[in-house]
Amino acid sequence: MPEANRQAAPREEAAQAMSEGPNVVRWARAVRQLAGEPLVAVKLPAKHAGHAESLVGQHVAAVDTHGKHLLIRLSDGRTLHCHGMMQGYWHVGPPGPPPEAEAAVYVRLRTVAREALFLHGPLAELLTPEELARHARLRALGPDVMGPEFDREEAWRRVQAVRCEIAEAIVDQQVVAGIGNIYKAEGLFLAGIDPRRAAAEVARPELEALWEAVIPLMWDEANGAGEWSTLPPELRGGERHWVYGRSGRACLRCGTRVGFLRQGRHRRATFLCPQCQH
């Protein structure tokens, strides 16, 4: 589950919350700054706190991502599996006072020179190689849209197999991994696909157009300044997105009023242009 071969300068701090694929890629880059240096202090969630001392002296061997999941590989073979959901984020920098109260620190990995803090983390678990291999949630994940070898054939198969609307299908992490609400809305708009269409009725060329639209946007965000803007610079003028968050405002392409609806059992928000995505 390695990160795709993209280059970007390491960040002193990776502090944007929201676990869409681009943020997780940025967090992975930041945590990699600890690689190879022995850990001198470790804090783990209460469930795994008894194992924290056993990690002192170990080092970060690799940091991988799969969709919204961060996998910190340790030198003793164990893996720290983390998910930020909507509130967790990573801060990496020189050891010192955390950017928030100590109570917000869910995971601490400290070397002499660097410290990685997982703040407000809802999920962090220390897994043995055997536990990782049989981890039901990770094994069920669909192809990673930001992975170096995104399996478009498998993504097509999974999209065709689900019985829901296309907007719900592409944020189902068991169909494809890494897309959240922002890139759902923006990708479907750029591909001209109505989010209410049944996933199984979306033709293969249309799905390919979706990947061709959304993957570069996600990498632009991962390699950028964390602005969460999906517009080309010449169109921004105070705007950040084509349709996301723009309900009731004029479509930047055709002028039609941007629509809003909620979809699926989780009632996720969807934004669309009724004209461009008819």
Backbone as JSON, one array per atom type, in Angstrom:
{
  "sequence": "MPEANRQAAPREEAAQAMSEGPNVVRWARAVRQLAGEPLVAVKLPAKHAGHAESLVGQHVAAVDTHGKHLLIRLSDGRTLHCHGMMQGYWHVGPPGPPPEAEAAVYVRLRTVAREALFLHGPLAELLTPEELARHARLRALGPDVMGPEFDREEAWRRVQAVRCEIAEAIVDQQVVAGIGNIYKAEGLFLAGIDPRRAAAEVARPELEALWEAVIPLMWDEANGAGEWSTLPPELRGGERHWVYGRSGRACLRCGTRVGFLRQGRHRRATFLCPQCQH",
  "N": [[0.82, -1.19, 0.0], [1.87, 1.36, -0.82], [2.69, 4.89, -1.07], [1.99, 6.74, -4.03], [4.46, 7.54, -6.54], [5.25, 10.46, -6.11], [6.59, 13.75, -5.89], [7.25, 16.01, -3.29], [7.96, 18.74, -1.13], [8.94, 18.08, 2.26], [6.81, 18.65, 5.1], [6.8, 20.82, 7.91], [4.66, 20.71, 9.57], [1.61, 18.97, 9.6], [-1.42, 19.71, 9.59], [-4.14, 19.73, 8.89], [-7.39, 18.75, 9.5], [-9.59, 16.11, 8.53], [-10.15, 13.27, 6.88], [-9.66, 12.78, 3.95], [-8.24, 11.31, 1.02], [-5.97, 13.0, 0.03], [-5.11, 14.47, 2.34], [-4.27, 12.39, 4.01], [-2.12, 11.38, 2.59], [-0.41, 13.58, 2.83], [-0.05, 13.59, 5.62], [1.32, 11.18, 5.89], [3.75, 11.77, 4.58], [4.76, 13.67, 6.36], [5.07, 12.2, 8.78], [7.01, 10.43, 7.97], [9.36, 11.79, 8.36], [10.42, 10.95, 10.73], [11.6, 8.56, 10.23], [13.85, 5.86, 10.7], [15.14, 6.85, 12.96], [15.7, 6.13, 16.4], [12.93, 5.61, 18.59], [12.2, 7.56, 21.41], [10.25, 8.17, 23.16], [6.92, 7.16, 23.62], [3.44, 7.33, 23.19], [0.38, 5.69, 23.42], [-3.1, 4.93, 22.6], [-5.45, 4.16, 25.26], [-6.24, 1.43, 25.12], [-4.03, 0.19, 24.01], [-1.96, 1.02, 25.55], [-0.29, -0.41, 27.24], [1.62, -1.46, 25.58], [3.25, 0.56, 24.82], [5.8, 1.1, 25.97], [7.31, -0.96, 24.92], [7.84, -0.12, 22.38], [9.73, 1.84, 22.54], [12.95, 2.58, 21.5], [12.61, 1.18, 19.17], [12.16, 1.92, 15.63], [10.6, 4.02, 13.13], [9.95, 2.36, 10.25], [8.7, 2.5, 7.76], [6.11, 4.36, 6.12], [2.92, 4.04, 5.04], [0.01, 4.51, 2.95], [-3.46, 3.82, 2.49], [-6.08, 4.77, 0.84], [-8.06, 6.36, 3.12], [-6.64, 5.55, 5.28], [-3.85, 5.36, 7.47], [-0.73, 3.81, 7.73], [1.71, 2.99, 9.82], [4.7, 1.54, 9.71], [6.66, -0.34, 11.86], [9.97, -1.04, 13.18], [10.1, -3.48, 14.46], [8.33, -5.08, 13.19], [5.66, -4.74, 13.76], [2.63, -2.82, 13.12], [1.31, 0.43, 13.22], [-1.88, 1.34, 12.92], [-3.87, 3.91, 11.77], [-6.68, 6.14, 11.71], [-8.11, 9.16, 10.83], [-10.73, 10.02, 10.56], [-13.2, 12.51, 10.89], [-12.13, 14.36, 12.64], [-9.53, 13.9, 13.61], [-5.98, 14.62, 13.38], [-2.55, 14.98, 12.24], [0.41, 16.28, 13.71], [3.64, 17.28, 13.13], [6.91, 17.94, 14.18], [9.68, 19.62, 15.83], [10.43, 18.25, 19.1], [8.38, 19.35, 21.79], [6.02, 21.56, 23.48], [2.69, 20.43, 22.84], [0.48, 21.44, 20.09], [-2.07, 21.71, 21.01], [-4.01, 21.1, 24.02], [-2.59, 18.68, 26.25], [-4.32, 16.58, 26.65], [-5.49, 16.21, 24.19], [-3.73, 14.73, 22.74], [-3.46, 11.79, 21.15], [-1.81, 9.83, 20.1], [1.68, 9.62, 20.49], [4.79, 9.8, 18.99], [8.07, 9.98, 19.49], [11.29, 11.05, 18.62], [14.78, 11.89, 19.14], [15.09, 14.18, 17.6], [12.62, 14.74, 16.36], [9.03, 14.89, 16.61], [6.0, 13.19, 16.32], [2.64, 13.78, 16.5], [-0.56, 12.54, 16.99], [-3.51, 14.01, 17.02], [-6.64, 14.28, 18.66], [-7.39, 11.82, 17.76], [-9.54, 9.36, 16.53], [-9.1, 6.68, 16.03], [-6.57, 4.39, 16.55], [-4.5, 1.7, 16.35], [-2.36, -0.91, 17.42], [-0.88, -3.34, 15.58], [0.02, -6.73, 15.13], [1.98, -8.54, 12.63], [0.38, -10.73, 11.91], [-2.18, -9.98, 12.8], [-2.55, -7.74, 11.21], [-2.64, -8.91, 8.67], [-5.03, -10.3, 8.7], [-6.92, -8.37, 9.11], [-10.11, -7.29, 9.02], [-11.38, -4.9, 8.15], [-9.38, -3.49, 6.72], [-8.72, -5.38, 4.79], [-11.03, -5.39, 3.3], [-11.06, -3.04, 1.87], [-11.47, -1.07, -1.08], [-9.79, -0.53, -4.3], [-7.14, 1.85, -4.1], [-7.52, 5.13, -4.98], [-5.46, 6.93, -5.09], [-3.28, 5.4, -5.16], [-0.16, 3.89, -6.36], [-0.61, 2.01, -8.28], [-3.33, 2.06, -9.19], [-6.07, 0.07, -9.51], [-7.98, 0.0, -12.05], [-9.66, -1.73, -13.35], [-10.6, -3.43, -11.33], [-11.87, -1.5, -9.79], [-13.91, -0.74, -11.57], [-15.32, -3.17, -11.65], [-16.25, -3.34, -9.01], [-17.81, -1.02, -8.75], [-19.82, -1.58, -10.59], [-21.02, -3.68, -9.26], [-22.42, -2.78, -7.04], [-25.52, -1.72, -5.55], [-26.6, 1.07, -5.66], [-26.7, 4.69, -5.79], [-24.44, 6.49, -7.92], [-22.97, 8.51, -6.64], [-22.95, 7.66, -3.99], [-21.65, 5.25, -4.29], [-18.94, 5.87, -4.92], [-17.91, 6.98, -2.62], [-17.99, 4.95, -0.9], [-15.84, 3.09, 0.87], [-15.25, 0.47, 0.46], [-15.65, 0.11, -2.16], [-14.14, 2.01, -3.77], [-11.16, 3.44, -2.48], [-10.41, 6.36, -0.6], [-11.74, 8.64, -1.6], [-13.69, 11.38, -0.59], [-16.42, 13.55, 0.43], [-15.88, 16.07, -0.79], [-14.3, 15.56, -3.12], [-15.91, 13.74, -4.35], [-18.17, 15.29, -5.16], [-16.92, 17.25, -6.81], [-15.52, 15.7, -8.7], [-17.59, 14.23, -10.0], [-19.0, 16.36, -11.11], [-17.09, 17.45, -12.94], [-16.82, 15.29, -14.63], [-19.3, 15.23, -15.72], [-21.43, 13.71, -14.73], [-24.51, 12.75, -13.43], [-25.12, 12.7, -10.01], [-27.18, 11.15, -9.03], [-27.59, 8.98, -10.58], [-27.88, 5.44, -11.07], [-25.25, 3.41, -9.94], [-24.52, 1.1, -11.37], [-25.38, 1.73, -13.9], [-23.67, 3.52, -14.99], [-21.52, 4.07, -17.6], [-18.49, 2.47, -18.78], [-16.59, 4.29, -20.1], [-17.49, 6.72, -19.0], [-16.95, 6.36, -16.28], [-14.19, 6.18, -16.41], [-13.66, 8.79, -17.2], [-14.37, 10.08, -14.88], [-12.34, 9.17, -13.09], [-10.15, 10.32, -14.39], [-10.67, 12.96, -13.98], [-10.83, 13.3, -11.16], [-8.55, 12.19, -9.89], [-6.16, 13.72, -10.59], [-6.94, 16.15, -9.32], [-6.94, 15.39, -6.62], [-4.25, 14.78, -6.23], [-3.15, 17.28, -6.77], [-4.05, 18.64, -4.51], [-2.76, 17.13, -2.49], [-0.11, 17.74, -3.01], [-0.08, 20.43, -2.74], [-0.85, 23.49, -1.01], [-2.65, 22.89, 0.95], [-5.13, 24.12, 0.54], [-7.56, 23.18, -0.24], [-8.76, 23.71, -2.71], [-10.37, 23.26, -5.79], [-10.45, 24.51, -8.15], [-9.07, 25.94, -11.18], [-6.47, 28.43, -11.0], [-7.18, 30.81, -12.4], [-9.93, 30.95, -12.24], [-10.69, 31.27, -9.64], [-11.08, 33.7, -7.84], [-12.15, 34.29, -5.25], [-13.73, 32.05, -5.0], [-13.71, 28.5, -4.25], [-14.39, 25.99, -5.14], [-15.9, 24.03, -7.8], [-18.63, 23.07, -7.54], [-19.0, 22.1, -4.94], [-20.21, 22.96, -1.78], [-21.55, 25.17, -2.8], [-24.28, 25.59, -3.01], [-27.21, 26.94, -4.45], [-25.91, 29.0, -5.72], [-24.51, 30.44, -8.73], [-23.6, 28.23, -11.3], [-20.26, 27.86, -12.31], [-19.71, 27.3, -14.9], [-22.07, 27.23, -16.54], [-23.95, 28.9, -15.43], [-26.32, 28.06, -14.29], [-28.3, 27.5, -11.34], [-26.66, 26.03, -8.62], [-27.38, 22.87, -7.27], [-28.53, 21.02, -4.34], [-28.55, 18.06, -2.43], [-29.35, 15.26, -0.3], [-27.97, 12.02, 0.14], [-28.26, 8.43, 0.24], [-27.96, 6.05, 3.02], [-26.56, 7.3, 5.0], [-27.14, 9.91, 4.56], [-25.51, 11.73, 3.15], [-24.17, 14.87, 2.07], [-24.62, 16.24, -1.16], [-23.58, 18.1, -3.95], [-24.48, 19.64, -7.04], [-24.63, 20.53, -10.53], [-27.55, 20.99, -12.19], [-27.76, 21.36, -14.95], [-25.2, 20.92, -16.19], [-24.75, 18.36, -15.38], [-26.76, 16.69, -16.36]],
  "CA": [[0.0, 0.0, 0.0], [2.77, 2.51, -0.79], [2.27, 6.13, -1.71], [2.43, 6.88, -5.41], [5.76, 8.18, -6.67], [5.1, 11.88, -6.35], [7.57, 14.49, -5.12], [6.83, 17.25, -2.65], [8.81, 19.07, 0.0], [8.36, 17.68, 3.53], [6.2, 19.73, 5.85], [7.06, 20.88, 9.34], [3.43, 20.41, 10.27], [0.51, 18.55, 8.75], [-2.43, 19.95, 10.62], [-5.5, 19.85, 8.43], [-8.22, 17.61, 9.81], [-10.47, 15.57, 7.5], [-9.42, 12.15, 6.29], [-9.74, 12.43, 2.54], [-6.95, 10.79, 0.58], [-4.85, 13.93, -0.02], [-4.6, 14.77, 3.67], [-3.58, 11.23, 4.55], [-0.82, 11.37, 1.9], [0.42, 14.62, 3.47], [0.33, 13.11, 6.95], [2.35, 10.15, 5.73], [5.01, 12.44, 4.29], [5.24, 14.32, 7.57], [5.51, 11.19, 9.75], [8.24, 9.82, 7.45], [10.52, 12.52, 8.85], [10.96, 10.23, 11.88], [12.09, 7.25, 9.81], [15.23, 5.46, 10.95], [15.63, 7.34, 14.25], [15.07, 5.39, 17.51], [11.89, 6.28, 19.37], [12.62, 7.75, 22.8], [9.03, 8.27, 23.97], [5.75, 6.72, 22.86], [2.13, 7.29, 23.84], [-0.64, 5.02, 22.62], [-4.41, 4.96, 23.24], [-5.56, 3.34, 26.48], [-6.33, 0.0, 24.81], [-2.71, -0.32, 23.64], [-0.96, 1.75, 26.34], [0.66, -1.35, 27.82], [2.64, -1.79, 24.59], [4.0, 1.75, 24.45], [7.2, 1.0, 26.38], [8.01, -1.92, 24.05], [8.2, 0.56, 21.14], [10.9, 2.7, 22.77], [14.12, 1.93, 20.92], [12.26, 0.81, 17.8], [12.09, 3.09, 14.77], [9.66, 3.99, 12.01], [10.61, 1.77, 9.08], [8.01, 2.96, 6.55], [4.76, 4.9, 6.35], [2.12, 3.81, 3.85], [-1.39, 4.91, 3.0], [-4.44, 3.17, 1.61], [-7.27, 5.59, 0.97], [-8.11, 7.22, 4.29], [-5.95, 4.85, 6.36], [-2.41, 5.57, 7.6], [-0.1, 2.6, 8.25], [3.08, 3.28, 10.24], [5.4, 0.27, 9.87], [7.71, -0.22, 12.85], [11.12, -1.91, 12.89], [9.92, -4.83, 15.03], [7.35, -5.81, 12.39], [4.3, -4.31, 14.05], [2.11, -1.68, 12.36], [0.35, 1.3, 13.88], [-2.94, 1.66, 11.96], [-4.58, 5.1, 12.25], [-7.69, 6.76, 10.86], [-8.48, 10.44, 11.43], [-12.15, 10.33, 10.4], [-13.45, 13.92, 10.61], [-11.54, 15.29, 13.6], [-8.14, 13.63, 13.93], [-4.95, 15.11, 12.47], [-1.17, 14.79, 12.67], [1.31, 17.42, 13.82], [5.02, 16.8, 13.17], [7.87, 19.02, 14.34], [10.63, 19.38, 16.93], [9.76, 17.99, 20.39], [8.01, 20.55, 22.55], [4.61, 21.55, 23.87], [1.78, 20.15, 21.71], [-0.28, 22.62, 19.64], [-3.29, 21.76, 21.8], [-3.83, 20.54, 25.35], [-2.04, 17.32, 26.27], [-5.43, 15.63, 26.58], [-5.83, 15.99, 22.78], [-2.72, 13.86, 22.13], [-3.93, 10.4, 21.12], [-0.59, 9.05, 19.85], [2.94, 10.38, 20.43], [5.99, 9.11, 18.56], [9.12, 11.0, 19.63], [12.72, 10.76, 18.52], [15.53, 13.01, 19.69], [14.96, 15.37, 16.76], [11.27, 14.99, 15.84], [7.9, 14.32, 17.33], [4.76, 13.09, 15.56], [1.5, 13.74, 17.4], [-1.88, 12.31, 16.42], [-4.4, 14.74, 17.91], [-8.08, 14.0, 18.54], [-7.51, 10.61, 16.93], [-10.6, 8.43, 16.92], [-8.69, 5.29, 15.83], [-5.16, 4.01, 16.42], [-4.35, 0.36, 16.9], [-1.07, -1.53, 17.17], [-1.19, -4.65, 15.01], [1.09, -7.65, 14.76], [1.84, -8.91, 11.22], [-0.75, -11.64, 11.74], [-3.4, -9.2, 12.95], [-2.68, -6.9, 10.02], [-2.99, -9.75, 7.52], [-6.43, -10.74, 8.75], [-7.74, -7.23, 9.52], [-11.27, -7.33, 8.12], [-11.67, -3.59, 7.55], [-8.36, -3.18, 5.73], [-8.82, -6.34, 3.69], [-12.23, -5.11, 2.5], [-10.94, -1.78, 1.15], [-11.36, -1.1, -2.53], [-8.55, 0.04, -4.84], [-6.82, 3.2, -3.66], [-7.47, 6.01, -6.15], [-4.18, 7.64, -5.09], [-2.21, 4.4, -5.13], [0.7, 3.9, -7.54], [-1.14, 1.07, -9.27], [-4.79, 2.06, -9.04], [-6.63, -1.01, -10.32], [-9.22, 0.52, -12.62], [-10.52, -2.87, -13.68], [-11.27, -3.85, -10.1], [-12.79, -0.41, -9.44], [-15.07, -0.89, -12.47], [-16.08, -4.34, -11.22], [-16.91, -3.04, -7.75], [-18.86, -0.03, -9.01], [-20.91, -2.28, -11.26], [-21.63, -4.67, -8.38], [-23.2, -2.21, -5.95], [-26.87, -1.31, -5.89], [-26.83, 2.38, -5.07], [-26.4, 5.77, -6.71], [-23.0, 6.6, -8.18], [-22.35, 9.35, -5.62], [-22.72, 6.83, -2.81], [-20.69, 4.18, -4.6], [-17.54, 6.28, -4.96], [-17.42, 7.28, -1.27], [-17.96, 3.68, -0.17], [-14.43, 2.73, 0.86], [-15.12, -0.9, -0.02], [-15.72, 0.18, -3.62], [-12.84, 2.63, -4.03], [-10.69, 4.03, -1.23], [-9.75, 7.65, -0.59], [-12.6, 9.76, -2.01], [-14.69, 11.86, 0.35], [-17.49, 14.35, -0.14], [-15.41, 17.14, -1.67], [-13.88, 15.06, -4.43], [-17.11, 13.13, -4.94], [-18.95, 16.32, -5.84], [-16.14, 17.9, -7.85], [-15.23, 14.75, -9.77], [-18.8, 13.95, -10.77], [-19.28, 17.55, -11.91], [-16.15, 17.57, -14.06], [-17.09, 14.19, -15.56], [-20.64, 15.41, -16.27], [-22.26, 12.57, -14.3], [-25.52, 13.06, -12.43], [-24.84, 11.86, -8.84], [-28.32, 10.31, -8.69], [-27.66, 7.81, -11.46], [-27.48, 4.16, -10.49], [-23.84, 3.13, -10.23], [-24.41, 0.05, -12.38], [-25.75, 2.27, -15.21], [-22.6, 4.4, -15.46], [-20.71, 3.35, -18.59], [-17.05, 2.44, -18.48], [-15.91, 5.55, -20.45], [-17.86, 7.76, -18.05], [-16.2, 6.11, -15.06], [-12.8, 6.57, -16.69], [-13.63, 10.25, -17.18], [-14.39, 10.46, -13.47], [-10.99, 8.99, -12.53], [-9.25, 11.29, -15.02], [-10.95, 14.27, -13.38], [-10.67, 13.39, -9.71], [-7.21, 11.82, -9.4], [-5.27, 14.9, -10.59], [-7.37, 17.1, -8.29], [-6.51, 14.91, -5.32], [-2.8, 14.95, -6.15], [-2.88, 18.72, -6.64], [-4.24, 18.98, -3.1], [-1.72, 16.49, -1.7], [1.16, 18.4, -3.28], [-0.25, 21.87, -2.64], [-0.73, 24.2, 0.25], [-3.76, 22.6, 1.85], [-6.19, 25.1, 0.36], [-8.78, 22.48, -0.62], [-9.39, 24.34, -3.87], [-10.38, 22.4, -6.97], [-10.56, 25.38, -9.32], [-7.83, 26.52, -11.7], [-6.26, 29.75, -10.39], [-7.84, 31.92, -13.1], [-11.36, 30.97, -11.96], [-10.98, 31.3, -8.21], [-11.77, 34.95, -7.54], [-12.92, 34.14, -4.03], [-14.35, 30.73, -4.98], [-12.76, 27.41, -4.01], [-14.83, 24.75, -5.76], [-16.87, 24.11, -8.9], [-19.99, 22.97, -7.0], [-19.03, 21.74, -3.52], [-20.48, 24.06, -0.88], [-22.03, 26.35, -3.54], [-25.71, 25.45, -3.24], [-27.95, 28.16, -4.71], [-25.11, 29.98, -6.44], [-24.44, 30.17, -10.16], [-22.57, 27.34, -11.8], [-19.17, 28.62, -12.93], [-19.66, 26.97, -16.32], [-23.27, 27.54, -17.33], [-24.77, 29.9, -14.75], [-27.47, 27.45, -13.62], [-28.16, 27.47, -9.88], [-26.13, 24.77, -8.1], [-28.33, 22.17, -6.43], [-28.08, 20.31, -3.14], [-29.4, 16.97, -1.97], [-28.72, 14.28, 0.59], [-28.1, 10.71, -0.48], [-27.83, 7.23, 0.94], [-28.42, 5.85, 4.39], [-25.88, 8.26, 5.86], [-27.63, 11.23, 4.18], [-24.35, 12.59, 2.82], [-24.47, 16.03, 1.25], [-24.15, 16.22, -2.55], [-23.78, 19.33, -4.71], [-24.44, 19.34, -8.46], [-25.24, 21.46, -11.47], [-28.57, 20.24, -12.93], [-27.55, 21.48, -16.39], [-23.94, 20.28, -16.61], [-24.77, 16.94, -14.99], [-28.08, 16.18, -16.65]],
  "C": [[0.87, 1.27, 0.0], [2.16, 3.72, -1.44], [2.77, 6.15, -3.13], [3.71, 7.71, -5.47], [5.59, 9.63, -7.08], [6.07, 12.62, -5.44], [6.93, 15.75, -4.54], [7.74, 17.49, -1.46], [8.16, 18.62, 1.3], [7.84, 18.88, 4.3], [6.62, 19.66, 7.3], [5.83, 20.43, 10.11], [2.38, 20.0, 9.26], [-0.74, 18.6, 9.62], [-3.83, 20.17, 10.11], [-6.28, 18.6, 8.81], [-9.1, 17.3, 8.61], [-9.71, 14.5, 6.73], [-9.88, 11.86, 4.87], [-8.33, 12.05, 2.1], [-5.8, 11.77, 0.57], [-4.26, 14.27, 1.33], [-3.79, 13.61, 4.22], [-2.21, 11.08, 3.88], [0.11, 12.4, 2.53], [0.87, 14.18, 4.86], [1.44, 12.07, 6.86], [3.71, 10.78, 5.46], [5.61, 13.06, 5.55], [5.8, 13.3, 8.56], [6.79, 10.51, 9.27], [9.51, 10.56, 7.89], [11.17, 11.83, 10.06], [11.7, 8.96, 11.48], [13.56, 7.05, 10.15], [15.79, 5.91, 12.28], [14.95, 6.59, 15.4], [14.02, 6.24, 18.24], [12.34, 6.37, 20.83], [11.42, 7.92, 23.73], [7.85, 7.94, 23.07], [4.52, 6.81, 23.75], [1.16, 6.64, 22.9], [-1.99, 5.15, 23.32], [-4.49, 3.95, 24.37], [-5.55, 1.84, 26.18], [-4.96, -0.61, 24.54], [-1.59, 0.27, 24.5], [0.09, 0.82, 26.93], [1.79, -1.74, 26.88], [3.56, -0.61, 24.27], [5.49, 1.61, 24.78], [7.98, 0.06, 25.47], [8.41, -1.29, 22.72], [9.38, 1.51, 21.31], [12.15, 1.94, 22.33], [13.88, 1.4, 19.52], [12.3, 2.08, 16.94], [11.02, 2.9, 13.7], [10.41, 3.49, 10.79], [10.01, 2.26, 7.77], [6.65, 3.5, 6.96], [4.0, 4.79, 5.03], [0.71, 4.37, 4.05], [-2.21, 3.96, 2.13], [-5.74, 3.92, 1.81], [-7.15, 6.5, 2.17], [-7.35, 6.64, 5.48], [-4.45, 5.1, 6.3], [-1.81, 4.36, 8.3], [1.37, 2.9, 8.53], [3.76, 1.95, 10.57], [6.58, 0.47, 10.82], [8.78, -1.28, 12.65], [10.99, -3.29, 13.48], [8.86, -5.63, 14.3], [5.91, -5.43, 12.66], [3.93, -3.08, 13.23], [1.14, -0.89, 13.22], [-0.63, 1.78, 12.8], [-3.77, 2.81, 12.52], [-5.59, 5.58, 11.21], [-8.15, 8.03, 11.56], [-9.95, 10.75, 11.42], [-12.32, 11.83, 10.16], [-12.67, 14.87, 11.51], [-10.06, 15.08, 13.87], [-7.18, 14.23, 12.92], [-3.57, 14.9, 13.09], [-0.42, 16.11, 12.68], [2.72, 16.86, 13.97], [5.97, 17.99, 13.25], [8.86, 18.68, 15.43], [9.87, 19.07, 18.22], [9.51, 19.29, 21.15], [6.56, 20.47, 22.95], [3.72, 21.26, 22.66], [1.0, 21.39, 21.34], [-1.62, 22.76, 20.34], [-3.0, 21.16, 23.17], [-3.35, 19.1, 25.27], [-3.15, 16.27, 26.13], [-5.83, 15.33, 25.14], [-4.88, 15.02, 22.1], [-3.15, 12.41, 22.28], [-2.76, 9.44, 20.94], [0.59, 10.02, 19.85], [4.06, 9.42, 20.01], [7.12, 10.13, 18.57], [10.49, 10.38, 19.43], [13.46, 11.93, 19.14], [15.24, 14.29, 18.92], [13.53, 15.73, 16.39], [10.23, 14.34, 16.73], [6.68, 14.34, 16.42], [3.62, 12.89, 16.56], [0.22, 13.53, 16.6], [-2.87, 12.9, 17.41], [-5.85, 14.44, 17.6], [-8.33, 12.73, 17.71], [-8.63, 9.7, 17.41], [-10.17, 6.97, 16.81], [-7.19, 5.19, 15.68], [-5.03, 2.66, 17.08], [-3.01, -0.21, 16.48], [-1.32, -2.97, 16.77], [0.08, -5.46, 14.78], [0.96, -7.97, 13.27], [0.64, -9.82, 10.97], [-2.07, -10.89, 11.84], [-3.63, -8.3, 11.74], [-3.17, -7.72, 8.83], [-4.45, -10.16, 7.52], [-7.39, -9.62, 9.15], [-8.89, -7.06, 8.54], [-11.51, -5.99, 7.43], [-10.65, -3.24, 6.47], [-8.44, -4.11, 4.53], [-9.99, -6.03, 2.76], [-12.1, -3.85, 1.66], [-10.85, -2.0, -0.35], [-10.03, -0.54, -2.99], [-8.37, 1.49, -4.41], [-6.66, 4.11, -4.86], [-6.17, 6.8, -6.22], [-3.0, 6.67, -5.03], [-1.4, 4.41, -6.41], [0.2, 2.98, -8.65], [-2.64, 0.94, -9.08], [-5.39, 1.08, -10.02], [-8.0, -0.56, -10.86], [-10.19, -0.61, -12.99], [-11.29, -3.33, -12.46], [-12.25, -2.76, -9.63], [-14.06, -0.49, -10.28], [-15.94, -2.05, -12.01], [-16.87, -4.02, -9.95], [-18.03, -2.01, -7.92], [-20.07, -0.71, -9.65], [-21.68, -3.21, -10.32], [-22.55, -4.07, -7.31], [-24.56, -1.75, -6.45], [-27.18, 0.0, -5.17], [-26.51, 3.43, -6.13], [-24.89, 5.97, -6.8], [-22.31, 7.46, -7.13], [-22.06, 8.58, -4.35], [-21.66, 5.77, -3.07], [-19.25, 4.66, -4.45], [-17.03, 6.8, -3.61], [-17.51, 6.06, -0.36], [-16.54, 3.14, -0.26], [-14.2, 1.27, 0.46], [-15.28, -0.98, -1.54], [-14.42, 0.78, -4.15], [-12.45, 3.39, -2.77], [-10.07, 5.41, -1.47], [-10.62, 8.84, -0.91], [-13.57, 10.09, -0.88], [-15.65, 12.81, -0.35], [-17.02, 15.43, -1.09], [-15.11, 16.6, -3.06], [-14.97, 14.24, -5.11], [-17.84, 14.17, -5.78], [-18.19, 16.91, -7.02], [-15.84, 16.95, -9.01], [-16.44, 14.45, -10.63], [-19.19, 15.15, -11.63], [-18.38, 17.6, -13.14], [-16.35, 16.46, -15.08], [-18.48, 14.28, -16.17], [-21.6, 14.3, -15.9], [-23.24, 13.03, -13.23], [-25.3, 12.15, -11.22], [-25.98, 10.92, -8.47], [-28.43, 9.08, -9.58], [-27.24, 6.54, -10.72], [-26.05, 3.85, -10.9], [-23.69, 2.13, -11.36], [-24.75, 0.55, -13.79], [-24.71, 3.23, -15.77], [-21.69, 3.6, -16.39], [-19.23, 3.45, -18.26], [-16.33, 3.73, -18.91], [-16.26, 6.69, -19.5], [-17.09, 7.6, -16.74], [-14.73, 6.48, -15.24], [-12.66, 8.08, -16.69], [-13.65, 10.77, -15.75], [-13.01, 10.32, -12.86], [-10.04, 10.04, -13.1], [-9.47, 12.69, -14.46], [-10.51, 14.33, -11.93], [-9.25, 13.09, -9.24], [-6.24, 12.99, -9.48], [-5.65, 15.94, -9.55], [-6.85, 16.68, -6.92], [-5.0, 15.04, -5.16], [-2.4, 16.41, -6.09], [-3.02, 19.15, -5.18], [-3.13, 18.39, -2.24], [-0.38, 17.21, -1.84], [1.1, 19.91, -3.08], [-0.17, 22.39, -1.23], [-1.88, 23.93, 1.21], [-4.91, 23.56, 1.74], [-7.54, 24.46, 0.06], [-9.52, 23.21, -1.74], [-9.27, 23.41, -5.07], [-10.5, 23.21, -8.26], [-9.18, 25.76, -9.86], [-7.69, 27.95, -11.19], [-7.04, 30.87, -11.07], [-9.33, 32.0, -12.81], [-11.68, 31.2, -10.49], [-11.69, 32.58, -7.81], [-12.64, 34.88, -6.31], [-13.65, 32.81, -3.92], [-13.28, 29.66, -4.76], [-13.11, 26.15, -4.8], [-15.79, 25.02, -6.91], [-18.3, 24.09, -8.35], [-20.02, 22.73, -5.5], [-19.2, 23.0, -2.66], [-21.09, 25.29, -1.54], [-23.53, 26.26, -3.85], [-26.39, 26.8, -3.39], [-27.19, 29.22, -5.47], [-24.95, 29.54, -7.89], [-23.3, 29.21, -10.48], [-21.52, 28.16, -12.55], [-19.01, 28.31, -14.41], [-20.88, 27.51, -17.07], [-24.19, 28.56, -16.68], [-26.0, 29.34, -14.06], [-27.23, 27.4, -12.11], [-27.7, 26.08, -9.42], [-27.13, 24.16, -7.12], [-27.69, 21.45, -5.26], [-29.07, 19.21, -2.83], [-28.63, 16.1, -1.01], [-29.0, 12.89, 0.05], [-27.66, 9.6, 0.46], [-28.28, 7.17, 2.38], [-27.73, 6.79, 5.38], [-26.27, 9.71, 5.55], [-26.49, 12.19, 3.92], [-24.78, 13.71, 1.88], [-23.88, 15.86, -0.14], [-24.51, 17.55, -3.2], [-23.65, 18.99, -6.2], [-24.99, 20.49, -9.27], [-26.26, 20.68, -12.28], [-28.39, 20.3, -14.44], [-26.31, 20.72, -16.85], [-23.94, 18.79, -16.31], [-26.14, 16.32, -15.24], [-27.98, 14.72, -17.06]]
}
